[in-house]
């Protein structure tokens, strides 16, 4: 297994650790720790792709598992944020639905001997999902010592409407990228 694929696999384990930490209320500073794990996991997404492309280490495993690991991470964080009441559940449902649609198309393509790699719009969607989730994790952890100053600054800042703006951008990109992916690969569905 090459380095980019190891980083992709590590992202899956970091996601499990993130969910575990965020789910145990007795852990002091659990949101701070969870945010750190989430950011490290998110960084591995950038790093594995960069290394794979720059060192010509792109593999079919990476083309399939990298986007899947992203989907698991972003789905996990949005489920936890919805469960905490930080974001509306319908946004999480929309995000997960888009991810399942794209994963389904990839499975159909795989059965036909094709590999559908992520596109730039999907990468922008993932970036905005990460930024949005990071913002809401910071706000959610506002009572924790390590995040209180940042959370307070976000609340007093003239951009305190940043949360809703991020949700609109994240939701819009999720919809547009899902529709674009479905339209671009509609031949897969027609052939069924």
NORPEHU-V780918 format. One line per field, one symbol per residue. phi: phi as a letter, one per 30 degrees, with the letter a starting at -180 (. if undefined). burial: b if it has 9 or more other C-alpha atoms within 8 Angstrom, else e. A space follows every 10 residues. Layout:
# NORPEHU-V780918
phi: ???
burial: ???
This chain:
# NORPEHU-V780918
phi: .deedddddd dddddddedd dddcddddhd dddddddddd dddddddddd ddddchcdbd eddddddddd dddddddddd ddddidbddd dddddddddd eddddddddd dcicccddcd ddddeddddd ddddeddddd ceddedcddd dddddcdecd ddeddddddd dddddddddd ddddcddddd dd
burial: eeebbbbbbb bbebbebbbe bbeeeeeebb bbbbbebbbb bbebbebbbe bbbeeebeee ebbbbbbbbb bbbbbbbbbb bbeeebbebe bbebbbebbe bbbebbebbb eeeebbeeee ebbbbbebbb bbbbbbbbbb bbebeebbbb bbebeeeeeb eebeebbebb bebbbebbee bbeebeebee ee
